[in-house]
Amino acid sequence: MDHLVRRECARADRNGQAFSLVLFRVGHGRRRSMLVRRLARTMLKSVRLTDDVGWMGAEHLAALLPDTMPQGARAFAEKVAGDVARHQPRPLATVYSYPRDRVALMQGQAPAPLKVPELVHVGEEIRAAGAGMKLNGYGHGHSNGKANGKKWMNGHNIAASDRFSGLGIGDHESTSPPVLSPVSPRSKRRNGYAKGKRAANAAAVSHAPVEAIEELLAYPMPRWKRTLDMIGAAVLLMVLSPILAVAAAAIKLTSPGSVIFTQRRSGLGGKPFVIYKFRTMCVNAEKRQQELRAFNEQDGPAFKLTNDPRVTKIGHILRKTSIDELPQLWNVIRGEMSLVGPRPLPIAEQEGCEQWQRHRLNATPGLTCIWQVKGRSTVSFSEWVRMDVEYMRRRTIFHDLTILFSTIPSVILRRGAR
């Protein structure tokens, strides 16, 4: 399922469509096997031929719904949960959609920032979430998977043209009110939801945005990589401490301002973090960047300038030798960065990336990567991102060590350094 979701992301990036993913939590316990069997049967009866059902991790059954907007995915989740609740405890579900920017624009909303997803209870609470939506069954192009595809979950028949007008951007919206499967008193008792707690959950879900699939695409850091980062960063900090001390003293003596420059950048999954560097520019450098934007030598959202007037004399030396990046070894120890990984961009530049270019956030950012070894500022931004994607597909300890050792001659020869 993980592979299918990534493939659907690539397809959505290419054709400009949106899709949704519904995760049902099965958890643990003695009734798990019974719940899994009934949930799987119910999902398979409810999906279309173009949908996929499978495991997402060890505790979630997932339904991948191409060309389906969040409203249709919510209705699908309610239909499945309602059917299962007749015999088993009502499963918890989470609705994800991709891409977050396009989905938000289709719904007339501003794109929401990425956040850590939380499982929400789909049941009577979704009435509040769907109160402002014009749904008729699955809505928005998601039929019940029948051969003719005309009968929706609430029993209404529609024409094929209306059914397919809900796919992608052209959402079909029925004028009838939302029709959601009822929750029986027996189901309520089985789930153990008190009346007051259910009302509180309903209010919470009504304001909760649909989660972004980007959160599920992030590659977890392997143990070998974290071990290599901790050992390598600690050793480098000890060995290079005299160079760090000399660089700090040179900055302090030659220009006013702090020695360390901090900046918020996009980390794993787009989560912001503070990066540390030796200051190589004047104190008001970020404010002057807009004045120099017209002279930018890097295509795409990144900003690179060979003879940047904001760079100090000592800063020029630190940049050419890449010594200004060494304080990021502290980011590596903190777990915010890795020795090898895509270089983190400032948040504003990362937000300016195209949708397919944002997949570089699926791996923990690093001090060096293929880009530093094979050209740095001499390649286009699109090629830069492709190098990052290439690294993520070949992330092994041997590959990491090869990049680390290849970085040494690149730094000494100052290949592509600005």
Disulfide bonds with the S-S distance in Angstrom:
none
